[in-house]
Amino acid sequence: MLVAVLAGQTTSAQAPDAIKLVEAGTRALEDRRYADALSSFTAAAALAPKDASIAFGAGLSAYMLRQNVEAERQLQRALQLNPALKDASILLGELQYRSGRIPAAVATYEAALKLAPSDATLRDKVAQWSAEARAESRFAETRGVHFRVLFEGPVDQALARRAVEILEAAYLRIGDALRFYPGESIEVVLYTTQQFRDITRGPSWASGVYDGRIRLPVRGALERPGDLERVLAHEYVHALIAGITSRSLPAWVNEGLAVVYEGGSLAATERAVASPGNRPRLSSLHSGFGNLPDAMATVAYAESANAARAMLALRGPSAVVMLLRDLGDGVPFETAFHQRIGIRYEEFQDGLARR
């Protein structure tokens, strides 16, 4: 599609070179070679600066590389050149939302909705994010070095300060373990239980969510300091992983590492997988756990933690971080797993099942 649009719009003497670059960038995107794709689209943009599809290609490539500033710049340029480029609006709104700029994300989607009024996904997002923006418009905030915590009022101020202390400690502890320290500030939002359910739409058993922001229901949390520390650390691990890899990864990797590094006892997870007949195969734990009932979710988290510990024992944290980076570079999971953990994924699953 990018090649067709470019070929139809470009008339300069340099058009053949630009088209070749777009073709190379498109192939690189398809092959998940995002750095190569960004290089090709950036070069093509210099030859055809008025082509919105090329700017979108550069923005998408930068988005996949988690180069958010560059991604936003290119996506905004694509929309300036062609406001009807809905895919650019979708990515730009997502970037704005994940950085906590909810009114800007709503405005981006509202502009897209005017040009695509029948798009139900855009309409639902505008309604959801508008409600969230209204709820947060009355929130206060407190800041740490690496975290910004939003909370509803004076009653939660002590809790917000405590959350910052816990998260800054987790930043150092988990960063030291994995040798990775996210550079961007991370937003945390403390909700009432009902706000949390309405906004996250998560399962009833969820005690926290990370979707670009850490979100927690907090009523009674000061009376359960151990739970607060565990949940905040768990969700922070998800934020850290998102800072390493731009790609989705098997849910068991994401959740397993979060359980291992949240800092609580693993005794409960060991009991949950003590019976071999109770243990799912890892290949069944690649999708998210949000739709699982309570009992199945408990086993899924437990087996994920069991697998994450086994993976860490084989090659150590640095290999796991390299595995995450490989996934961000577009390497297929089983290939990256074999290269970094030193065992074929199928063999790893078989060995885990025999434990």
N, C-alpha and C positions, 0 to 999 in steps of 0.2 A: 504493500500500500504506500509506504514512504517513497519507494522508487517511482511509482506511477504518478504521484502528486508532484514530485520534483520534476520529472520529465515533462509534465504538462505545463509547468509554470516557468521554468528557467529557459531563458533565451540568450544568455550571455555566451561569449566565446569559450568560457571556462565550463560550460554546462557538462560536457562529457566527463571531465575530471570530478565534478561535484557528484554526478550520478554514480560514478565508480565508488566514491567514498561512501555515499549513502548505502549502496549495495553491500560494501564491506561492513559498514556499521550494523546493518540489518542482520547480516549473517552472524556477526559477533553477538548481537542480542539474542538471536535464536540459540546460539551455542553457549550462552551465559558467560561470554568473555566481555564483561562490562567495561573494563578499563580500555580494551581495544575499541569497543563500541563508542565510548565517549571520545576517544582520540579521533576516530573517523568522522563522527558527526560534528565535532568542533572544527575540524579542517573543512568539512563541507560547508559549514555555516559561514566561514570566511569567504567562500566562493559564491554562495547564494544566501546572502544575509536577510533576504526578505521572505524566505521560505519557512512557514510555520511548522511544517512537518519535520524539518531538520532540527529546528529548535526543540521540538517535542522529543525527537530521538535523543538529543543531547541531555535533555532534562530527565528522561526515563533512565538513561544510562547512569547519570549522576545519582539519581534516586536509588538505584540498585546498589550503588557503591557507598551509600550513606553519606554522600557529599551534599548535605542538605542545602547549604547556602547556594551552591552552584545549581543544584536541581531547581530550586525555587526561582532563581534568576532566569534560567532557560525556559521554564514553564510559563513564567509571566511574559516573557518575550513571545513565546508561541501564541499566547492568548491575545497579546497586542496585535500580532499579525493576523490572527484568525480567531475571533472570540467564540466561534462555533465549534472549536476543537474540544469536544467534550472530555476526551481522555486526559487532556492537559488540565482541564478544570478539576477532574476527579483526583489526580495526583497532587495538584497544588493544594486543594482543600485538605487532603489527608496530611500533607506536610504541615500546614498551618495548624490543623487540629492537634497533631501530635506534639507540636511545640507549645501548646497551651493558648494559642491565639484563636480562640473559638469564634469570636465575632467575625474575624477575618475569614475563617473557614466557611462560616455561614454565608457571608457576602459572596464568596467565590461560587458556592453551590447555587445560591439564589440567581446569580447572573447566568450560570449555565442552565438553570431551570427555565428561565425566560426563553431561551433558545431551544429547549427540549422539554416542553411542558408536560409531556406524557411519560417522562422518565420517573418511575415509581421509586427507584433507589435514591435518586437525588432528592425527591420530595420527602421521603422518610428521613433521610439524613438531615435535611434542613429542619424538620420538626424536632428530631431528637437533639440536635446540637443547639437549637434555639432554646429549648427547655433547659438544657445544661447551662447555657450562658446566663439565663435568667436566674437560675439557682446560685450560680457562682458569683453573680454581680454583687452580692452582699457579703461575700467571703472576705475575711482578712488573710494576712499571710505572715509567715516568719521564714527567715532564710538562714541557711548554713553556708558553708563554703561550696558544697556540691549539690545542695538540695533546696528547693523552694516548696514550702508546705502551705497549702490553702486550707482554711478551716472556717466554720460558720460564725463563730462569735466568741465572746470572752470566756464562756464556759469551757471551750476547747483549747484555750490558749496554752495552758500548762501541758496539755497532751501534745500539741503541735511542737512545743519546744522539746519535749521528751522524744518525739519522733525524729527531730533533727539530730539529737544526740545519738540515738540508736543508729540512724542511717549513716552518719559520719563515721561511727565506729565500724559498721559493716563495710563501708567503703574501703577502709584501711585493711580490715581483717581478710575480706574476700579478695581484695586486690592483691594483697601479699601472697595469698594462696595461688591465685591464677596468674599473677604478674600482669594484670591488666587493670587500668584505672580509667574509666570513662572521662572524657574531657568536658562534655557538655553537661550543663546543669540539668538535673532531673526533677520533674514536678511530681508532687504528692498531693492528693486531695483526700481530706477526711470528711466523710459523709455520715449522716444519720443512716440507720439501717434501711429505711424506706427509700431515701435518696439513692443509696448504693444499688438497691435492687432495680429501681426505676431507670437509672442511668446506665448501669453496666449490663443489665438484662442477663446476669450470670446465673449459674445454678444456685439452688438454695443452700448448698453446703459450702459455697465459696466464702472464704474469709478475707480475700483480697484479689485484686485483678491488676495486671499490667497490660496496657494497650497503647503504650507510648507515654502514659502517665501511670504512676502507682496510685491505686484507688483503694481505700479501706473504709468499712463501716466501723465506727469507733465507740459507740455507746458502751460504757462499762470497761473500756480498754485499760484505764488506769488501775482498775482493780485486778487486772490480769496481765501484769507486766511481762511475764514470760511469754504469753501468747503474742503480745504486741511486738516484742523483739523478734520472735520467730517469723511472724507473718511479714513484717517489714523487711527482714533479711531475705526471706523467700522471694518476695516481689522484686527486691533490688537485684537478685541474681538474674531474674528475667530481663531487667533493664540492662544489666551488664552484658548479657548474651546478645541482646539486640544491638548493643554498641560494637560488638565484634563482627557479627554477621548480618548481612542485609537480607538474607534468604530465610524462608521458613525451614525449619528442621524438624525431624521426628519429635513428636511430643514427649516421648520418653527421655530424650536427651535433655530437652529444656526443663522438664519437670524434675527429672532425676537429679540433675545438677543443683537445682534450686533446693530440693530436699536435703541433699548432702551438705550444702554450704549454709543452710539456714541456721545451723548452730544448735539445734535441739537434739535430743536423744533419738537414735535410730532403732531403739528396741521395738517400738510399735510397728515399724515397717518390717522388721525381721519376723515378728509374729504373724503379720498379715500374709507373708509368703512362705510360712513354715511348711505348709502342706503342698507337695508338688502338684496335686490335682487342682489346686486353687490358683495356679500361676499362669497368666496369659503369655503367649509368645510375643517377643518384642515387635515382630512385624505387625501385630494387631494393635500396637500402641503408637502408631505413627500419627494418627489424627488426634485432635484435641480431646480432652476429657470432659468438656463442659456438658455434654449430653448424657453422661453416665449417671446412673443412680448412685446413692451414697456408698453402698457396699462395694460395688464394682469400682467406683472411683478410688476407694481406699486401697484396693488391691493394685489398681493401675499405678498409683503413686508409689506404693511400696515396691513393686517390681521395677519401676523406673529408677528408684533410688538404688536398688540392688544392682541393676545393670550399670548405672553411672559409677558406683564404687568399683565394680569389676573393671570397667574401662580405665578409670584413674589408676588402679593398681597395676594394670598392664604397662602403661607408658608414662603415666604421670600427668599433672595438670598442663604442662606446656604442650604436650601432644594433643590434648583435648582442645586447647585454644587454637592450635594450628588446624585441627579438624574443622572448627567453626569458621576459621578464616577461609579454608578451602571451599566450604559450602557457600560463603559469601562471594567467592570468585566464580561460582557456577559449577564446581566439581560435583558430580553425582555422589550421593551420600555413601553408597556402598564402596565406590572407588576411594573416596576420601578416608573412609573408615579403615579400609585395608592398608592404605599408605601410612596413615598416622598411628593407628593402634596396633598394626603389625599382625593382624589376623583377619581372615575373611569374615564378613558380617554373619554369614550363615553358620560358620564354625563357632563364632562367639555366642550366637543364640543357642546352639546345641549345647555348648559347655555350660551356659547359664541354666538351661533347663535341667541339667544333671546335678546341680548343686543341692 
